[in-house]
Amino acid sequence: MLALRDLFDAAATPEASAWLDGALRTAAEDPQRIPVLFPQIPRRAGRQYLAGGLREAGAVRVETGAWRTCDVAGLAILTASGIPAEELLADLHDRGDLEERTMVLRALAALPTRPVTGRLLGEVQRTNQVVHVAAGALDSNILARTLDEGGDAVGFGIDEFNRLMLKLAFVDLPLARAIDAMRHANAELSRMLQGLATEREAAGRKVWHDTNRAIACAPTEGTVARLLGGLEHGDDHHRLAAAEGLARLDRDDLRQFLRERLARENLPRIRDVLERAVKTAAR
Amino acid sequence: MRIFEPHIHMFSRITDDYEALAKEGVVAVLEPAFWLGQARTSVGTFVDYFDTLIGWERFRAQQFGIHHFCTMGLNPREANDDRINQDVIDLLPRYLEKDSVVGVGEIGLDDQTKTEEKFFAAQIELAAAHDLPILIHTPHRDKMKGFQRCIDIVREQGFPWERVLLDHGNEETIKITRDLGCWSGFSIYPNTKMSPERMVQILLEHGIDHMIVNSAADWGVSDPLMVPKTVARMREAGFDGAQIDQLVWGNPTSFFAQGGRLDPAAIGELLPVDRRETFTGNSILRGQDPNAK
């Protein structure tokens, strides 16, 4: 089981740590009390962010800097007497306020993938609450892990994965926070992301900065043209993502475009990417 | 002028009301759980209503800069309904711990039945267990008898008077509540119950201490601006700014802060409004520019 108590105690007040100790005893002795304990957690355990860093336990990987003291307390209370029942997780989510739902969704990242995982990720997808999309899908490898551990069997197969990744683009959350997600990149996801980008461009609206970065992981029709176009984009974020995407494709027939752009590129970070990509060709 | 409107059912009001409240100095509202004009027939409808009070309605208020709090409870009218009463009581403990829930209410008596009394007492026990004050709805019919019975039940429970708000009072009930040490609530309506003028007379006679005025605006003929309108009458009657501030801010915030979940210092001004925000993907906007000021 993922252990975060050390980070909790470093970030929380002594009163919060003492409260959590008592709440853990209550939850272990009488799990029926958990629905009454749960709403109290943010005001008792606090909302301070933990120190950042990647922490792992078995197949679980989480970025601790996205977790708050209340999120840790929520996970600890849920697991006070072992893996929580799926019915409890669903109930706490469905009857919870915004904070309670956030805590349940964060906790999923550290729990075994089960049908409730797919069900709650589906709720995240449906309700469109950005803070819940982030809590449910980001700062851990839950999306990749759920697919690795069965996917369809728990109601979260590749179609659901693709829709949730598209939701990240739709609400403008960073791809990098979906740890390991791009291991499951696929051409259909690229098609969907390109379609969203085209639609946004036609409407004069903001396009997800990670579009070019993501589609290069699984190219499909139109991907190369979009990446080459992105290389001349006036927005630095899009240009950087296009350069990274083309570097990832690592295609000899495209390297002349990288060289051409390198000759005119002023931004050091993008130049670094282009120079590495061009050198790769020189070998 | 800053106003804490301590009893208003925004669930049944429109966005124009939020705009008008903010314009008139209302920076925070307290929405007691109540009945919906017709009987609910299953506990599920209470669950969804409670979720709305801590969810969408709170968001809606915040979209106009207004802080939103609520009290939770089984109202006396529906306490008589055996299809739902015990189930709602069983539901309450978890909802009484929600962050924006600052009291138990509206509870009390309506038809003054034994069943109402049973669930009134049960909810006073819940208030004690969850360290919250209680907002008591007093009967509109046979008022003095019902008022006295409410007091008797609170006394039987040994609940501290400082944590009791006896609402919907009038010139008669104030004579009783002044001596109890509880808080005296008055609902100011456009046509019935208390008018601003009658309220001012009560304040002139009994003072400001432990007095609370509200609009109790709901889906009926009511006016959400009755507190600001009462303030205007108070000014005409010679009350100064400090007295008015105590009545419409200091008193209600002191009462509802007793549960430890409302910090008056943190809610004295309207919230910054960001119309780009959504609640579970829903916006209050209908095609307007979210960036417009």
Chai-1 contact restraints between the chains, C-beta under 6 A:
chainA,res_idxA,chainB,res_idxB,connection_type,confidence,min_distance_angstrom,max_distance_angstrom,comment,restraint_id
A,P35,B,R94,contact,1.0,0.0,6.0,A-B,restraint_1
A,V36,B,P93,contact,1.0,0.0,6.0,A-B,restraint_2
A,V36,B,R94,contact,1.0,0.0,6.0,A-B,restraint_3
A,V36,B,E97,contact,1.0,0.0,6.0,A-B,restraint_4
A,P39,B,E97,contact,1.0,0.0,6.0,A-B,restraint_5
A,P39,B,K98,contact,1.0,0.0,6.0,A-B,restraint_6
A,Q40,B,E97,contact,1.0,0.0,6.0,A-B,restraint_7
A,D97,B,I54,contact,1.0,0.0,6.0,A-B,restraint_8
A,D97,B,K98,contact,1.0,0.0,6.0,A-B,restraint_9
A,T127,B,T280,contact,1.0,0.0,6.0,A-B,restraint_10
A,T127,B,G281,contact,1.0,0.0,6.0,A-B,restraint_11
A,N128,B,G281,contact,1.0,0.0,6.0,A-B,restraint_12
A,Q129,B,T280,contact,1.0,0.0,6.0,A-B,restraint_13
